[in-house]
C-alpha cells in the first residue's frame, strides 16, 4: 500500500499536507479544519494524527475543530505554546505516524519562530523522503524572521540543505512565483531560474501547486541557500551599495531586501 502526500489549499496561499496510506491519514499544519474535513468525507478516510510545525494561527487554527469529534494525538514543537499539542517534540527526536507506521525525524529550525520544527518522513518504499518544513524553507525562498535571528535561520536552512538532495520539500505556502522574481534579482545569470519560472508559471496557470520541490533544486535555485556563491554576493554588493564580508551578511541583507522587495523597483526601495 503506497503512501500518498497531497497538498490541500487553504486561505489565500497556504497548503495543508495530507499524508495518506490506505484509509488512514495524518495532516500537517491544519490552519483551517474545513478543507481537511471535506477531504476526509470525499475520500472516506480516517484522520489518525496531526503534526504542526509552529504556533502561527494559519498553521494551528483548525486543530481544535478537528479534535472536537476525535481523540487523536497532536505532535508539535516542545518549545512553543500550543495547548492542543499532546506529543511535544525536540530536535533529534524520532517517532512513528499513528496507524500509518511510518517513521519520521524531527529537526529544530528556529528563525521564523524560536521553536519551529520540521519533519522528515521516510515512506520506507524505496522513494525519496518528504520534508515538511512549515515556514522555514520555501520554494526559492525562506520565511520571515518574526522571532529568531539571521544566524539562527541561516543555520536552520543549512541543516535542511544538508539533507539528501532527492528529499521532497513540502512547505506551507504557495509563494513560488514571487520568490523566483526575487531570486532572479539576486542571481540574474542563474539559467535554471528562468526555466523554473516558466515551469512554475505554467503549473499555476493550470491551477496546480508548484510543490513539492526537492532539496537539490533548492540548493541550485534558492538564493537563501546560496549565500556563499561569489556571483550572488557581487550582485548584492552592487545592488545594495555595501560590502558583503561573509555569507551571514549576505543572507541578512537578502532577507531584509526580500521584506521590501517589489519586482521592477530598485533594491533600496522602501516600499512606500
C-alpha positions as CSV (number, residue, x, y, z in Angstrom):
1,X,0.0,0.0,0.0
2,X,1.7,3.2,-1.2
3,X,2.0,6.4,0.7
4,X,0.5,9.5,-0.9
5,X,1.3,13.1,0.1
6,X,-1.3,15.6,-1.1
7,X,-1.5,19.4,-0.7
8,X,-4.8,20.9,0.3
9,X,-5.2,24.6,-0.5
10,X,-6.3,26.8,2.4
11,X,-6.8,30.6,2.8
12,X,-5.1,32.6,0.1
13,X,-1.9,30.7,-0.3
14,X,-1.5,28.0,2.5
15,X,-1.1,24.3,2.0
16,X,-2.2,21.7,4.5
17,X,-0.4,18.5,3.7
18,X,-2.2,15.2,3.9
19,X,-0.1,12.0,4.4
20,X,-2.3,9.1,3.3
21,X,-1.8,5.3,3.4
22,X,-4.9,3.3,2.6
23,X,-7.8,4.5,4.6
24,X,-5.8,6.4,7.2
25,X,-4.4,9.9,7.0
26,X,-2.2,12.4,9.0
27,X,-2.4,16.1,8.3
28,X,0.4,18.7,8.7
29,X,-0.3,22.3,9.7
30,X,-4.1,22.4,9.5
31,X,-4.7,26.1,9.9
32,X,-8.3,25.6,8.7
33,X,-10.4,22.5,9.5
34,X,-12.8,22.9,6.6
35,X,-10.5,21.6,3.8
36,X,-9.4,18.7,5.9
37,X,-13.0,17.7,6.8
38,X,-14.0,18.0,3.2
39,X,-11.1,15.7,2.1
40,X,-11.9,13.2,4.8
41,X,-15.6,13.0,3.7
42,X,-14.9,12.9,0.0
43,X,-12.3,10.1,0.3
44,X,-13.9,8.1,3.2
45,X,-10.7,8.1,5.2
46,X,-9.9,8.4,8.9
47,X,-7.8,11.1,10.5
48,X,-5.3,9.5,12.8
49,X,-2.9,12.3,13.9
50,X,-2.0,15.9,13.4
51,X,1.5,17.4,13.0
52,X,2.3,21.1,13.5
53,X,5.5,22.9,12.8
54,X,5.0,26.2,14.8
55,X,2.4,28.2,16.6
56,X,1.1,30.7,14.0
57,X,-2.6,30.6,13.6
58,X,-2.6,29.8,9.9
59,X,-0.9,26.5,10.9
60,X,-2.8,25.6,14.0
61,X,-6.1,27.4,13.7
62,X,-8.0,24.3,12.6
63,X,-6.6,21.9,15.2
64,X,-9.3,22.3,17.9
65,X,-12.1,21.9,15.4
66,X,-10.6,18.7,14.1
67,X,-10.3,17.4,17.7
68,X,-13.9,18.3,18.6
69,X,-15.1,14.9,17.4
70,X,-11.9,12.9,17.6
71,X,-9.4,11.6,20.2
72,X,-6.1,11.7,18.2
73,X,-2.6,12.8,19.1
74,X,-1.2,16.1,18.1
75,X,2.5,16.3,17.5
76,X,4.3,19.7,17.7
77,X,7.2,21.7,19.0
78,X,8.1,21.4,22.7
79,X,9.4,25.0,22.7
80,X,6.2,26.7,21.7
81,X,2.9,27.4,23.5
82,X,0.4,25.3,21.5
83,X,-2.1,23.9,24.1
84,X,-3.5,21.3,21.7
85,X,-0.2,19.5,21.3
86,X,-0.1,16.2,23.2
87,X,3.3,14.9,22.0
88,X,6.0,17.5,22.4
89,X,9.0,17.1,20.1
90,X,12.5,18.5,20.1
91,X,15.4,18.5,17.6
92,X,16.7,15.0,17.1
93,X,13.5,13.2,18.3
94,X,12.1,10.4,16.2
95,X,8.6,8.8,16.2
96,X,6.2,6.9,14.0
97,X,3.0,8.2,12.5
98,X,0.0,6.5,14.2
99,X,-1.8,3.9,12.1
100,X,0.5,4.6,9.1
101,X,3.5,3.0,10.8
102,X,5.9,5.4,9.1
103,X,9.0,6.8,10.9
104,X,9.8,10.5,11.0
105,X,12.7,12.5,12.3
106,X,12.5,16.0,13.9
107,X,14.8,18.8,13.0
108,X,14.8,22.0,15.1
109,X,14.7,25.0,12.7
110,X,14.5,28.2,14.7
111,X,14.3,31.5,12.8
112,X,10.8,32.1,11.6
113,X,9.7,31.3,15.2
114,X,12.0,30.3,18.0
115,X,10.5,26.8,18.5
116,X,9.8,25.9,14.8
117,X,10.4,22.3,13.9
118,X,10.5,20.3,10.6
119,X,9.6,16.7,10.0
120,X,11.4,14.3,7.7
121,X,9.2,11.4,6.7
122,X,10.6,8.1,5.4
123,X,7.9,6.2,3.4
124,X,10.0,3.0,3.5
125,X,9.0,2.4,-0.1
126,X,12.4,3.0,-1.8
127,X,11.4,6.6,-2.7
128,X,12.9,9.9,-1.5
129,X,11.8,11.1,1.9
130,X,9.5,14.1,2.4
131,X,10.4,17.2,4.3
132,X,7.6,19.1,6.0
133,X,9.2,22.4,6.8
134,X,6.4,24.8,7.5
135,X,7.6,28.4,7.0
136,X,11.3,27.9,7.2
137,X,12.2,26.8,3.7
138,X,10.1,27.8,0.7
139,X,10.4,27.1,-3.0
140,X,13.1,29.6,-4.0
141,X,12.7,31.4,-0.7
142,X,12.6,31.3,3.1
143,X,10.4,32.5,5.9
144,X,10.4,35.9,7.5
145,X,12.3,36.3,10.8
146,X,9.5,37.0,13.3
147,X,11.3,35.8,16.4
148,X,14.7,34.4,15.5
149,X,17.9,35.9,14.3
150,X,19.5,35.8,10.8
151,X,22.2,33.5,12.2
152,X,19.6,31.1,13.6
153,X,17.7,31.0,10.3
154,X,20.8,30.5,8.2
155,X,21.9,27.6,10.4
156,X,18.4,26.1,10.1
157,X,18.5,26.4,6.3
158,X,22.0,24.8,6.3
159,X,20.6,21.9,8.2
160,X,17.8,21.4,5.7
161,X,20.1,21.9,2.7
162,X,22.3,19.1,4.1
163,X,19.5,16.5,3.6
164,X,19.5,14.1,0.7
165,X,19.2,16.2,-2.5
166,X,16.2,14.0,-3.6
167,X,14.2,14.9,-0.4
168,X,10.9,16.3,-1.5
169,X,10.2,19.7,0.1
170,X,6.7,20.3,1.3
171,X,6.5,23.8,2.6
172,X,3.3,25.5,3.8
173,X,2.8,28.4,1.3
174,X,2.4,28.9,-2.5
175,X,4.9,31.8,-2.7
176,X,6.9,30.3,-5.5
177,X,6.4,32.8,-8.3
178,X,7.2,35.9,-6.2
179,X,10.2,34.1,-4.7
180,X,11.5,33.4,-8.2
181,X,11.3,37.0,-9.1
182,X,13.4,37.9,-6.1
183,X,15.8,35.1,-6.8
184,X,16.3,36.5,-10.3
185,X,17.1,39.9,-8.8
186,X,19.8,38.3,-6.6
187,X,21.2,35.9,-9.2
188,X,20.1,37.1,-12.7
189,X,22.6,34.9,-14.5
190,X,21.4,31.6,-13.0
191,X,20.0,29.8,-16.1
192,X,17.9,27.4,-14.0
193,X,15.8,30.2,-12.6
194,X,14.3,31.3,-15.9
195,X,13.4,27.7,-16.7
196,X,11.9,27.3,-13.2
197,X,9.9,30.5,-13.7
198,X,8.4,29.1,-16.9
199,X,7.6,25.7,-15.3
200,X,6.1,27.2,-12.2
201,X,4.1,29.8,-14.1
202,X,2.6,27.0,-16.3
203,X,1.7,25.0,-13.2
204,X,-0.1,27.9,-11.6
205,X,-1.9,28.7,-14.9
206,X,-3.3,25.1,-14.8
207,X,-4.3,25.6,-11.1
208,X,-1.7,23.2,-9.9
209,X,0.7,23.6,-7.0
210,X,4.4,24.2,-7.6
211,X,5.2,21.9,-4.8
212,X,6.9,19.8,-3.7
213,X,10.3,20.8,-5.0
214,X,13.5,19.0,-3.9
215,X,16.4,19.9,-1.6
216,X,18.7,19.5,-4.7
217,X,16.6,22.0,-6.6
218,X,16.6,24.5,-3.7
219,X,20.4,24.2,-3.5
220,X,20.6,25.2,-7.2
221,X,17.9,27.9,-7.3
222,X,17.2,29.3,-3.8
223,X,19.3,32.4,-3.1
224,X,18.9,31.9,0.7
225,X,20.8,28.6,0.3
226,X,23.4,30.2,-1.9
227,X,24.8,33.0,0.2
228,X,28.3,31.6,-0.4
229,X,28.1,31.9,-4.2
230,X,30.5,34.6,-5.3
231,X,28.4,35.9,-8.2
232,X,25.4,36.3,-6.0
233,X,27.4,38.2,-3.4
234,X,28.8,40.5,-6.1
235,X,25.2,41.2,-7.3
236,X,24.2,42.0,-3.7
237,X,27.2,44.3,-3.1
238,X,26.4,46.2,-6.4
239,X,22.7,46.4,-5.8
240,X,22.8,47.4,-2.2
241,X,26.0,49.5,-2.5
242,X,27.6,48.0,0.5
243,X,30.3,45.4,1.2
244,X,29.3,41.7,1.8
245,X,32.0,40.4,4.1
246,X,30.7,36.9,4.7
247,X,27.7,34.6,4.0
248,X,25.8,35.6,7.1
249,X,26.0,39.2,5.9
250,X,24.8,38.1,2.5
251,X,21.9,36.2,4.0
252,X,20.9,39.0,6.3
253,X,20.9,41.6,3.6
254,X,19.0,39.3,1.2
255,X,16.3,38.7,3.9
256,X,16.0,42.4,4.6
257,X,15.8,43.2,0.9
258,X,13.1,40.5,0.4
259,X,11.0,42.1,3.1
260,X,10.5,45.2,1.0
261,X,11.0,43.7,-2.5
262,X,8.7,44.7,-5.3
263,X,9.5,43.5,-8.8
264,X,10.6,46.4,-11.0
265,X,11.8,48.5,-8.2
266,X,15.3,49.1,-7.0
267,X,16.8,47.2,-4.1
268,X,16.8,50.2,-1.8
269,X,13.1,51.0,-2.5
270,X,11.4,51.3,0.9
271,X,8.0,50.0,-0.3
272,X,6.3,53.4,0.1
